[in-house]
Amino acid sequence: MIAPLAERMRPHTIEEYAGQQHLVGAQGALRPILKTGQLPSLIFWGPPGTGKTTLAMLMSKIIDRPFYSLSAINSGVKEVRDIIEKAKNSGGLFTQKGPLLFIDEIHRFSKSQQDSLLGAVEKGFVTLIGATTENPSFEVIKALLSRCQVYTLKPLLKEDLQELLKRALEKDEILKQKKVTLVEDQALLKLSGGDARKMLSLLELVVMSQEGKEIDITDEIVLEKAQTKTVLFDKNGDQHYDIISAFIKSIRGSDPNAAVYWLARLIEGGEDVKFIARRLLILASEDIGNANPTALVLANNTFQAVTAIGYPEARIILSQCVIYLATSPKSNASYLAISKAQEIVNEHGSLQVPLPLRNAASSLMKDLDYGKGYQYAHDYNLNFVNQEFLPEELSNTRIFEPGQNSKENAIRSFLKERWEDKYGY
């Protein structure tokens, strides 16, 4: 059986590895580890197709350690214990060649499955390398997370993906049997979403589905093949990331019909219930916010509820929440405000806190006028007094822009009444 193109093109040296220069480049965070061979347990966190599995395999080769691999989708406690037993019998840490145990999609392991790893990791029988597309802070138990270093992998850059396309067409023995000309690559790059495996799978699909020895690859042909053969090049479930995008955009666009349809697609595709609920939590604040503050409350209650009961009943709770969020007024004012505030911080650096706002925790601080001139709002009419709360350099800077909806229009009126012309509301 012929391996898929993405597998055939898996790099054999760190020099062939695409992207992640912040980890494997000359000044990368993993370089000192690779030089010394003293590898701690690690978790690689990043989107699909960014090279988590490949990097783990390369690291085991560089430091000359046995390599065991499990997938959390089809492995359980028994498989984990079998590998740990093999590691113990081989001498583990005491041979200085303790094996690496790579667990793909470790976020899909239950608490009991993750617990089964703890003793072996702690005693050094194995060095764990976990790979996850989910935030490990939420999905990996604290006891295990505290024993691991977390490294983030980024989506591959356009240049990285183009180099992979070029290498595949030039070096793959099967593709070389046909004369392939890459006329356009934008569709391949766009559909990949920074996922090298997805891009190479689509490239192989396009090439192998055409007759003849000479093949021109254009954006039109790629889009045509992708639309008719999506399932074929998306075998690993990466399409869920496209569906979750459609799901979120449907709620943001206030279409409950489309939103519930995409919710059903996620459920039928086996998507983790917490994955869905967590994104509803984010959306409730990012896309609705103070236009309907109750949305965040309901989304949080939904997360707690579906975590407690799971499928199949969780589908009803998710549906209720999705319809509520989709039919709520929308505002991204909070999202825009914090983004603008962070831009200002990055531009201006650490500006001094005005003296009246400083905490006078000691007599020395009082002597230095910490807190001097502060006006306690509750001592004034309407519990408000016009005073400066921003650093002097940013005085009068408007960061928050209320949205155009009834609740935030009321917020705008409140701010205009209190601050008059200071912020231009």
N, C-alpha and C positions, 0 to 999 in steps of 0.2 A: 504494500500500500504506500502510495506517494504522500509524503508529509506536505501540509499546506505551505505556501510560499513564506508566510511569516515565520514558520518554524525553520524552513530551509535557510532563511536569511539571518537567523539568530547569530549575533557576533560571537567570535571565539576569543577575542582579546579586548582589553579595555580600550585600546586605540580605535577599534571598530565600533565601539558603543556610541550610540547617537544621543546627543543632548546631555542634560543634567550636569553641566560643567561646574555648577556650584557644589556638586558632590564629588565628581571624579576628575575634574580639571586639575591643572597643576597646583592650584591653591584650594582645591576642593576639600570639603569637610571629611571625606572618607580616605583621602590620600595617606595621612599619617597612619591610619588603621591598617591600610593595605601594606604599608612599608614594614610595620612592626609585626603584623600577623596577630596582634592581640585584639581579637574581635569580640566586642560585647554583644549581647543580644540586641537585636534591632527590630524596628518596625518601619517599613516603607509605606508611606501614605501618599497616594496620588491617583489621578484619573486612570481609566483603562488604557492599555497600550503605551504606557510611558516607560516601560523597561524594568519593572520591579522584579519580575522573575529572572530576566536575563542578568540583571545586576547581581542578584543573589548567587546565580550559578557562576558568574565570572569571579566573584569574590572568593567562592570556595576553591576555584581553580588557582587563583593567585596565591592564596595562603596555604594551598595544598591540604585541604580538609575534606573528609568524606561528606557527601551531600545527599540528604534525604529530602524528599518532597512529598507533601500532602496537599490535597485540596479540601477546604472546609465544606465544600458542597457534598462530597461523597465519602468523607472520612469521619470517624467518630472516636470516642475514647479508646476503643480497642486498638485501632490503628496507631493512635498516638502512643499508647503504652507499649505496643510491639516494637516501635522504633526506639523508644527510650530504653527498652530492655536490650536491644541490639547494641545501643551506645554503651550501656553499662558493661556488657560482656566484652566490648572491644577496648575497654579501659578508660573511656571517657576522657576527662580532663587530664588524667595522670599520664597519658601517652603523649600529651602536647598536640594530639591530633584529634581532639574531641570533634565529633561530627557536627555539621550544620543541619538544623532541621528547618526547612522552609515550608511555611504554611500559607498557601494562597487563599485570599478572601477570609482572613482570620476573623473578620467582623461577623461572619456567619456562624462561628463557633458559639455554642451556648456557654453559660457560666460554668457548668460542670466540666465541659470539654476544655475550657481555658484553665480551670483549676487543676486539671490533670497534668498540665505542663509545668506548674509552679515548682514542684520539688526538683525536677530534673534541671530546670533552668537555674535555680538557686544553687544547686550543688555542682553545676558545671558539667553534668553528663552530656548535655547538648547545648549548643549555642543557637538560640531561636532567631530566625528571621521571618517576621510576619509581613504579609502584604495586604493592604486594605485600600479600598476606594472610599471608605467612610472615615470620618473623624475618629481617631482611636480614643480620644478623650471620652467619647460617648459609648463606643462599641467594645473596648478592651477593658477587662476588669482592672481595678486600680492596683491590686497586688501584682499583676503581671506587667502592667504598664510601668510601674515604678522600677522594674528590673530591666527595662528596655530603653534604648535611645531611639527617639523618633526622628526620622528624616523625611522631608517632603520632596516628592518628585513633581516636576512641573510639566504641563502639556508641551509637547515638542514644538520647537519653532519651525517656521516655514522653511528655513534653510536646512534644518535637520531632516525634515520630511523629504525635501527635494533630493538631498544626498542619498537617502534610503531608496528612493525611486530609481535614481541613476545607478546605484550599486546593484539593485535587483535586476535591472534590464541588462547590465553588463556582465554580471557574474553568475546569475542563476542558470544552471545547466538546462533546465526545461524551457525557460523563457528565451534563452539564446537560440533555441531551435527555430524560433520564428524571428523574422526581421521586424522588430517593434520600434516605431518612431513615436516618441512622446511629443505630439504637436502642441497640446495644451495640458496643463496640470492643475488648473484652478478648481475644477470640480472634484478631483481626487483629494486635493488639500482641504477643501471646504467640507466635504462629506466625512472626512476622517476626524475632524474636530480635535486634531492633535494626537490622535490614536494611531500609532504606527501599525499595529496589527490589523486594525480595520482598513487602513489605507492599502496595505499590501494584499489583503484578502480581496478587496475590490479591484485592484490592479490585476490580480490573477484571474478573477472572474471575467473582467472585460477582455483580457487577452485570449483566454481559453474558450470563450464563447463565440469567437469569430473564426471564420473559415480562412484558409489561405496561409501562405508563408509570410506575406508582407502585411503588417497591420499598423494603421495610424490611429493613435489614441487622441480623441478630441473631447472637449467638455460635453458636447452634445451626446456622444456615444456613452460616456461614463454615466451621465444622468439617466439616459434611457435604460441602461443595464441595471442601475441602482434601483430604479423605480419598479422594475419587473422582477428583480431577483434579490430584494432586500434580505429576505430570510436566509438566503444562501451565504451571504458574506457577513451575517450578524449572528453566527451560531452561538457565541459566548454570552449573549444577553446584553451586549453593549447598546442594543436598540432601546433598552430601557431609558438610557440617558436622553435619547431623542424624544421618547414618549413623555418622560417627566418634564421636559422642556415645553412640549405641547400642552401638557396638563397645567403647568404653572401659568403659561401665557393665556390659556382659556379662562382661568379664574381671574387673572389680571384684567382680561378683556370683558369681564362681567357676563360670560356665557355659561350658565349652569349646565346646559345640555351637552356642550362639548366637554366641559370639565368632568362631568360624571362619566361620559364615554371613556375619556382617557384614564380616569380612575379605574374603570372596569378593566381596561387593557393592562394597567399596572398590576391589579390584583390577579387577573387570569395568567399573567406572565410570571407570577410567583414573587413579585417584589415584596421586600420586607416591610411589614406594617409600620415599623418605627421610621423607616426611611421616608415613607409617604407622610406620616404625621409630622416629622421634623420639618419637612419642607413647607407644610401648611403653617407651622409656627413662624417660620421666617417670613413667609408671604404676608401673614396677618399684620406684621409690623412694617415690612418693606413697602407693601403695595396698598395697604388700607390705613394703618396707623391711626392717627387721631380723627380721621374722618368717621371712624366707628371703633372706639377703643375696646368695645366688648368683643371684637373679632379676635384679639389676642387672648382674651380670657377663654373664649370658647375653643380656640386652637390648642391652648395649653391643656384644658380639660380633656380635649380629644386625645392628645398625646398620652395623658395619664390613663385614660380609659382603655384605649386600644392596646397599650402596653400590658394592662392588667388582664384583658380577656382574650386578646389574639383573634385569629381567624377561626371560624367564618363570620362570627357576629360583628367583628370589628368593621366589616365592610359597611354596615348600616350607619355606624357612628361616623366613619369617614365620609360617607355620602351626605349625611346631615351637615357636617362641618363644611364640606366643599360647596354645597349649595348656598349655605349662609355666607361664606366668604365671597363667592362669585356674585351674589346679589347685594353685597355691601357697597356703599360708596367708596371710591378709591382715592388714595393720596400717597405719594411717595415723599412727602415733605420731610419726614424724619430722616429718611435715607439720604436725601439731598443735603440736609442740614449737617449731619455728621460727616458726610464726605467733604463738604466745603470746609468744615472746621478742621478736619485733618489736613487738608491742603494748606490752610493758613498756618497750622502748627509746623508743617514741613517747610514752609516758605520762610517763616519768621523765627523758627527755633524756640528756645525756652525763654519766653519773655517773663519779666519780673512780675510777681503777684503784687498788686497795689497794696500799700501799707495798711489801709483801713481793713482789708480783707484777710490779713495775715493772722495767724493764731498766736496770741500772746500767752504762751504756756509758762513763761518764767518772768521774773522781775527784770532780767537782762533784756528780754525781748520787749517788755513794756518800755524800758529806758530807750530802746531803739525805735520807739513809736509804732511797734507792731500793734495793729488793731485801732490805732488812734484815728478818730474821725468816723468810725463805723457807725452807721445809723440803723438801729434795730427797727425793721419794717413794722412790727406789731405795735410800736409806740405811736404810729401815725394813722391818719384817717385812711380808711379802706385798706389798712395793713400794707401800705405802700409809701415809699419815699424815693424820689428821683436821685439816685446816686450811681456812681460809675462802678461797674463790676468787671469790665474788661481791662486788660493792660492798656496803659496810656496810648501805646502805638496803634491800638486797634479800636480806639474810642469811636462810637457810632457805627461800627461795622455790623451790617445786617447779615446774619448767617441763616436764620430760620425764615422761610417764606411759606406762610400758611397756604394750603391748597384751596381750590375753589369748590367748597362743599359747605353745607350748613354749619357743621360743628367747627370747622377751621375758619369759616367766615366770622363766627362768634369769637374765636381766639384772636383773629385779626382786630376785631373791634375792641376787645379787651386790651390788647397791646397798644393800640392807637390812643385809647382813653388814658392809659397809664403813662405811656412814654411820650405822648404828643408827637413832636417832629423828630425826636432823637434818632429813631431807626427808619423813619420814612414809611411807616405803615399807614 
